[in-house]
């Protein structure tokens, strides 16, 4: 069975393309005698002459022309593959699919993505906005590369979870409920006021369900919203009171549109985490982004 070294075919390609041994040697960063020796070895392995040599250079024999017609496209595909891989490894190309929640975007991810994109503008970023539980399913299926979500995180088997930032929710109200800010509220009396929260599919809903359960209470909202960026607008319109990450509530607090309420019970800190599935290898761009997000 004929099995020449691929390096021989590579040298054959360059010699055939430029019809000159010296030019091929220069492009391959080697010597002309080394190129000549490799061509002779290939001719020996294939049991035929591939080139006719002259003072002006070389020309194909019929066998050499036949071989080149097949080898050229194969070599060019390999070289293009090597270039594409190099660009990806040096972040001159590539793509990352990122799943994230509204809270993670506003409290952490947006600034980080802006600086990453500035440093690596040729890497394409696809952002998918879902609830944290839905994104964990997407991570496990391989539909996205990484997820940036908030705790609590369920189904941790096979997942690598990197904590990157702590945050805390505060209880806030619109003008109609601002009088509640004059005293300390207990968690037991909150059900007497209309409550706005995120939907049952979210990590936030699960977090407060667990918190209320620890007080032997049932977490039940009057209004459930799909995304966190709707919380403040609904609260400003006096549709109810609600728990909101402090960083997201800060602008409305500063403008006086909403007011922070004091609760006798401490709301535990939550964390923003980067999640990846150990079973799915990451691209160079994805690995670099994780390093950027969690240095």
One Martini backbone bead per residue (centre of mass of N, CA, C, O) as a GRO file, in nm:
protein
  295
    1UNK     BB    1   0.095   0.036   0.024
    2UNK     BB    2   0.061   0.365  -0.028
    3UNK     BB    3   0.248   0.597   0.221
    4UNK     BB    4   0.316   0.891   0.214
    5UNK     BB    5   0.424   1.170   0.329
    6UNK     BB    6   0.264   1.467   0.359
    7UNK     BB    7   0.513   1.649   0.319
    8UNK     BB    8   0.556   1.564   0.027
    9UNK     BB    9   0.290   1.683  -0.083
   10UNK     BB   10   0.345   1.970  -0.001
   11UNK     BB   11   0.598   2.005  -0.174
   12UNK     BB   12   0.470   1.927  -0.441
   13UNK     BB   13   0.270   2.160  -0.448
   14UNK     BB   14   0.476   2.396  -0.452
   15UNK     BB   15   0.631   2.307  -0.700
   16UNK     BB   16   0.387   2.293  -0.893
   17UNK     BB   17   0.283   2.587  -0.860
   18UNK     BB   18   0.591   2.725  -0.928
   19UNK     BB   19   0.799   2.560  -1.102
   20UNK     BB   20   1.009   2.567  -0.842
   21UNK     BB   21   1.245   2.481  -0.609
   22UNK     BB   22   1.343   2.750  -0.481
   23UNK     BB   23   1.068   2.877  -0.423
   24UNK     BB   24   0.965   2.649  -0.245
   25UNK     BB   25   1.187   2.667  -0.032
   26UNK     BB   26   1.128   2.956   0.057
   27UNK     BB   27   0.826   2.908   0.147
   28UNK     BB   28   0.924   2.653   0.342
   29UNK     BB   29   1.188   2.712   0.497
   30UNK     BB   30   1.413   2.577   0.309
   31UNK     BB   31   1.598   2.377   0.108
   32UNK     BB   32   1.662   2.273  -0.208
   33UNK     BB   33   1.776   1.987  -0.144
   34UNK     BB   34   1.534   1.902   0.033
   35UNK     BB   35   1.321   1.920  -0.186
   36UNK     BB   36   1.450   1.723  -0.386
   37UNK     BB   37   1.449   1.479  -0.192
   38UNK     BB   38   1.140   1.465  -0.150
   39UNK     BB   39   1.064   1.417  -0.445
   40UNK     BB   40   1.225   1.155  -0.478
   41UNK     BB   41   1.073   0.999  -0.256
   42UNK     BB   42   0.794   1.021  -0.388
   43UNK     BB   43   0.870   0.883  -0.654
   44UNK     BB   44   0.948   0.619  -0.521
   45UNK     BB   45   0.672   0.557  -0.378
   46UNK     BB   46   0.511   0.587  -0.675
   47UNK     BB   47   0.673   0.485  -0.926
   48UNK     BB   48   0.731   0.791  -1.049
   49UNK     BB   49   0.744   1.061  -1.240
   50UNK     BB   50   0.670   1.424  -1.186
   51UNK     BB   51   0.930   1.564  -1.313
   52UNK     BB   52   1.086   1.800  -1.530
   53UNK     BB   53   1.407   1.908  -1.558
   54UNK     BB   54   1.547   2.243  -1.571
   55UNK     BB   55   1.688   2.558  -1.582
   56UNK     BB   56   1.393   2.699  -1.539
   57UNK     BB   57   1.289   2.422  -1.393
   58UNK     BB   58   0.968   2.274  -1.381
   59UNK     BB   59   0.767   1.998  -1.506
   60UNK     BB   60   0.520   1.804  -1.579
   61UNK     BB   61   0.418   1.508  -1.588
   62UNK     BB   62   0.148   1.328  -1.644
   63UNK     BB   63   0.151   1.217  -1.351
   64UNK     BB   64   0.189   1.488  -1.207
   65UNK     BB   65  -0.069   1.627  -1.313
   66UNK     BB   66  -0.267   1.424  -1.195
   67UNK     BB   67  -0.188   1.455  -0.900
   68UNK     BB   68  -0.229   1.766  -0.876
   69UNK     BB   69  -0.540   1.770  -0.936
   70UNK     BB   70  -0.581   1.639  -0.639
   71UNK     BB   71  -0.383   1.779  -0.433
   72UNK     BB   72  -0.443   2.084  -0.436
   73UNK     BB   73  -0.725   2.094  -0.296
   74UNK     BB   74  -0.636   1.949  -0.039
   75UNK     BB   75  -0.416   2.145   0.054
   76UNK     BB   76  -0.590   2.405   0.054
   77UNK     BB   77  -0.786   2.301   0.271
   78UNK     BB   78  -0.578   2.262   0.492
   79UNK     BB   79  -0.468   2.552   0.499
   80UNK     BB   80  -0.741   2.684   0.565
   81UNK     BB   81  -0.782   2.531   0.828
   82UNK     BB   82  -0.529   2.644   0.968
   83UNK     BB   83  -0.612   2.942   0.950
   84UNK     BB   84  -0.882   2.919   1.101
   85UNK     BB   85  -0.760   2.809   1.361
   86UNK     BB   86  -0.572   3.047   1.417
   87UNK     BB   87  -0.792   3.263   1.436
   88UNK     BB   88  -0.943   3.131   1.671
   89UNK     BB   89  -0.701   3.116   1.875
   90UNK     BB   90  -0.660   3.450   1.823
   91UNK     BB   91  -0.947   3.588   1.799
   92UNK     BB   92  -1.021   3.647   1.469
   93UNK     BB   93  -1.253   3.452   1.549
   94UNK     BB   94  -1.567   3.335   1.621
   95UNK     BB   95  -1.807   3.190   1.866
   96UNK     BB   96  -2.066   3.281   2.116
   97UNK     BB   97  -2.306   3.125   2.325
   98UNK     BB   98  -2.520   3.315   2.542
   99UNK     BB   99  -2.676   3.267   2.847
  100UNK     BB  100  -2.926   3.485   3.007
  101UNK     BB  101  -3.033   3.703   3.246
  102UNK     BB  102  -3.150   4.000   3.340
  103UNK     BB  103  -2.992   4.028   3.602
  104UNK     BB  104  -2.712   3.952   3.490
  105UNK     BB  105  -2.694   4.178   3.286
  106UNK     BB  106  -2.735   4.433   3.482
  107UNK     BB  107  -2.526   4.333   3.726
  108UNK     BB  108  -2.272   4.227   3.506
  109UNK     BB  109  -2.242   4.147   3.189
  110UNK     BB  110  -2.244   4.402   3.006
  111UNK     BB  111  -1.965   4.525   3.071
  112UNK     BB  112  -1.799   4.273   2.998
  113UNK     BB  113  -1.886   4.252   2.700
  114UNK     BB  114  -1.782   4.528   2.609
  115UNK     BB  115  -1.478   4.472   2.668
  116UNK     BB  116  -1.451   4.214   2.499
  117UNK     BB  117  -1.540   4.335   2.222
  118UNK     BB  118  -1.314   4.545   2.209
  119UNK     BB  119  -1.079   4.326   2.215
  120UNK     BB  120  -1.285   4.112   2.026
  121UNK     BB  121  -1.450   4.199   1.743
  122UNK     BB  122  -1.443   3.903   1.576
  123UNK     BB  123  -1.631   3.798   1.789
  124UNK     BB  124  -1.925   3.629   1.806
  125UNK     BB  125  -2.228   3.727   1.978
  126UNK     BB  126  -2.480   3.525   2.135
  127UNK     BB  127  -2.786   3.625   2.287
  128UNK     BB  128  -2.974   3.451   2.543
  129UNK     BB  129  -3.301   3.498   2.686
  130UNK     BB  130  -3.366   3.342   3.001
  131UNK     BB  131  -3.424   3.138   3.229
  132UNK     BB  132  -3.229   2.960   3.432
  133UNK     BB  133  -3.352   2.675   3.394
  134UNK     BB  134  -3.353   2.688   3.081
  135UNK     BB  135  -3.042   2.728   3.052
  136UNK     BB  136  -2.953   2.463   3.176
  137UNK     BB  137  -3.078   2.292   2.952
  138UNK     BB  138  -2.907   2.423   2.721
  139UNK     BB  139  -2.634   2.338   2.826
  140UNK     BB  140  -2.683   2.026   2.828
  141UNK     BB  141  -2.751   2.020   2.507
  142UNK     BB  142  -2.552   2.244   2.355
  143UNK     BB  143  -2.692   2.521   2.257
  144UNK     BB  144  -2.485   2.645   2.455
  145UNK     BB  145  -2.187   2.739   2.607
  146UNK     BB  146  -2.292   2.958   2.818
  147UNK     BB  147  -2.397   3.066   3.150
  148UNK     BB  148  -2.558   3.358   3.306
  149UNK     BB  149  -2.662   3.327   3.642
  150UNK     BB  150  -2.879   3.275   3.912
  151UNK     BB  151  -2.952   3.204   4.213
  152UNK     BB  152  -3.066   2.912   4.207
  153UNK     BB  153  -2.914   2.589   4.119
  154UNK     BB  154  -3.015   2.318   3.930
  155UNK     BB  155  -2.868   2.041   3.825
  156UNK     BB  156  -2.528   2.001   3.880
  157UNK     BB  157  -2.464   1.778   3.706
  158UNK     BB  158  -2.181   1.837   3.500
  159UNK     BB  159  -2.128   2.115   3.631
  160UNK     BB  160  -1.972   2.433   3.603
  161UNK     BB  161  -1.943   2.663   3.882
  162UNK     BB  162  -1.895   3.022   3.874
  163UNK     BB  163  -1.845   3.268   4.096
  164UNK     BB  164  -1.868   3.643   4.047
  165UNK     BB  165  -2.135   3.768   4.209
  166UNK     BB  166  -2.283   3.960   4.448
  167UNK     BB  167  -2.628   4.003   4.565
  168UNK     BB  168  -2.911   4.219   4.662
  169UNK     BB  169  -3.223   4.248   4.767
  170UNK     BB  170  -3.499   4.478   4.766
  171UNK     BB  171  -3.765   4.651   4.907
  172UNK     BB  172  -4.019   4.807   4.702
  173UNK     BB  173  -4.203   5.123   4.631
  174UNK     BB  174  -4.443   5.324   4.551
  175UNK     BB  175  -4.619   5.604   4.635
  176UNK     BB  176  -4.873   5.446   4.758
  177UNK     BB  177  -4.641   5.287   4.962
  178UNK     BB  178  -4.444   5.491   5.117
  179UNK     BB  179  -4.549   5.465   5.418
  180UNK     BB  180  -4.389   5.193   5.471
  181UNK     BB  181  -4.104   5.344   5.517
  182UNK     BB  182  -4.169   5.425   5.838
  183UNK     BB  183  -4.129   5.111   5.883
  184UNK     BB  184  -4.113   4.785   6.003
  185UNK     BB  185  -4.131   4.490   5.834
  186UNK     BB  186  -4.279   4.186   5.808
  187UNK     BB  187  -4.306   3.891   5.641
  188UNK     BB  188  -4.599   3.819   5.744
  189UNK     BB  189  -4.738   4.099   5.617
  190UNK     BB  190  -4.699   4.098   5.302
  191UNK     BB  191  -4.974   3.955   5.205
  192UNK     BB  192  -5.140   4.239   5.245
  193UNK     BB  193  -4.983   4.301   4.982
  194UNK     BB  194  -4.910   4.365   4.674
  195UNK     BB  195  -4.726   4.136   4.463
  196UNK     BB  196  -4.418   4.147   4.278
  197UNK     BB  197  -4.289   3.909   4.034
  198UNK     BB  198  -4.156   3.647   3.907
  199UNK     BB  199  -4.188   3.371   3.754
  200UNK     BB  200  -4.194   3.026   3.810
  201UNK     BB  201  -3.940   2.974   3.601
  202UNK     BB  202  -3.756   3.113   3.808
  203UNK     BB  203  -3.508   3.162   4.039
  204UNK     BB  204  -3.652   3.379   4.205
  205UNK     BB  205  -3.902   3.220   4.280
  206UNK     BB  206  -3.746   2.991   4.424
  207UNK     BB  207  -3.610   3.163   4.637
  208UNK     BB  208  -3.880   3.273   4.774
  209UNK     BB  209  -4.006   3.004   4.834
  210UNK     BB  210  -3.783   2.917   5.032
  211UNK     BB  211  -3.797   3.155   5.226
  212UNK     BB  212  -4.095   3.120   5.308
  213UNK     BB  213  -4.072   2.825   5.404
  214UNK     BB  214  -3.879   2.901   5.648
  215UNK     BB  215  -4.163   3.060   5.758
  216UNK     BB  216  -4.419   2.897   5.693
  217UNK     BB  217  -4.474   2.994   5.391
  218UNK     BB  218  -4.639   3.117   5.097
  219UNK     BB  219  -4.552   3.194   4.777
  220UNK     BB  220  -4.744   3.481   4.657
  221UNK     BB  221  -4.855   3.647   4.371
  222UNK     BB  222  -5.025   3.900   4.189
  223UNK     BB  223  -4.767   3.950   3.998
  224UNK     BB  224  -4.626   3.809   3.700
  225UNK     BB  225  -4.306   3.819   3.544
  226UNK     BB  226  -4.079   3.753   3.287
  227UNK     BB  227  -3.902   4.018   3.352
  228UNK     BB  228  -3.696   4.229   3.541
  229UNK     BB  229  -3.741   4.507   3.373
  230UNK     BB  230  -4.056   4.525   3.487
  231UNK     BB  231  -4.061   4.586   3.788
  232UNK     BB  232  -4.027   4.894   3.817
  233UNK     BB  233  -4.266   4.994   3.639
  234UNK     BB  234  -4.486   4.853   3.815
  235UNK     BB  235  -4.414   4.988   4.085
  236UNK     BB  236  -4.445   5.287   3.991
  237UNK     BB  237  -4.768   5.215   3.929
  238UNK     BB  238  -4.885   5.074   4.197
  239UNK     BB  239  -4.917   4.740   4.166
  240UNK     BB  240  -4.682   4.708   4.386
  241UNK     BB  241  -4.457   4.520   4.556
  242UNK     BB  242  -4.086   4.447   4.554
  243UNK     BB  243  -3.817   4.250   4.461
  244UNK     BB  244  -3.490   4.405   4.398
  245UNK     BB  245  -3.211   4.470   4.276
  246UNK     BB  246  -3.027   4.728   4.378
  247UNK     BB  247  -2.897   4.812   4.102
  248UNK     BB  248  -3.184   4.838   3.957
  249UNK     BB  249  -3.310   5.051   4.174
  250UNK     BB  250  -3.127   5.307   4.200
  251UNK     BB  251  -3.242   5.520   3.997
  252UNK     BB  252  -3.533   5.534   4.126
  253UNK     BB  253  -3.437   5.612   4.406
  254UNK     BB  254  -3.284   5.876   4.331
  255UNK     BB  255  -3.559   6.008   4.196
  256UNK     BB  256  -3.817   5.910   4.386
  257UNK     BB  257  -4.013   5.686   4.249
  258UNK     BB  258  -3.905   5.512   4.483
  259UNK     BB  259  -3.906   5.300   4.784
  260UNK     BB  260  -3.750   5.179   5.053
  261UNK     BB  261  -3.793   4.892   5.250
  262UNK     BB  262  -3.819   4.763   5.577
  263UNK     BB  263  -3.693   4.451   5.696
  264UNK     BB  264  -3.662   4.224   5.955
  265UNK     BB  265  -3.564   4.039   5.733
  266UNK     BB  266  -3.305   3.894   5.592
  267UNK     BB  267  -3.180   3.892   5.274
  268UNK     BB  268  -3.019   3.685   5.107
  269UNK     BB  269  -2.769   3.629   4.923
  270UNK     BB  270  -2.674   3.631   4.590
  271UNK     BB  271  -2.559   3.479   4.272
  272UNK     BB  272  -2.342   3.505   4.006
  273UNK     BB  273  -2.302   3.265   3.734
  274UNK     BB  274  -2.098   3.039   3.567
  275UNK     BB  275  -2.203   2.799   3.315
  276UNK     BB  276  -2.094   2.462   3.245
  277UNK     BB  277  -2.036   2.171   3.050
  278UNK     BB  278  -1.813   1.908   3.072
  279UNK     BB  279  -1.916   1.751   2.799
  280UNK     BB  280  -1.853   2.036   2.650
  281UNK     BB  281  -1.646   2.166   2.451
  282UNK     BB  282  -1.453   2.456   2.417
  283UNK     BB  283  -1.371   2.723   2.270
  284UNK     BB  284  -1.147   2.971   2.262
  285UNK     BB  285  -1.356   3.198   2.296
  286UNK     BB  286  -1.501   3.079   2.544
  287UNK     BB  287  -1.256   3.062   2.731
  288UNK     BB  288  -1.188   3.365   2.723
  289UNK     BB  289  -1.457   3.468   2.835
  290UNK     BB  290  -1.441   3.329   3.108
  291UNK     BB  291  -1.179   3.471   3.190
  292UNK     BB  292  -1.306   3.756   3.171
  293UNK     BB  293  -1.541   3.704   3.383
  294UNK     BB  294  -1.321   3.506   3.567
  295UNK     BB  295  -1.010   3.603   3.673
   0.00000   0.00000   0.00000
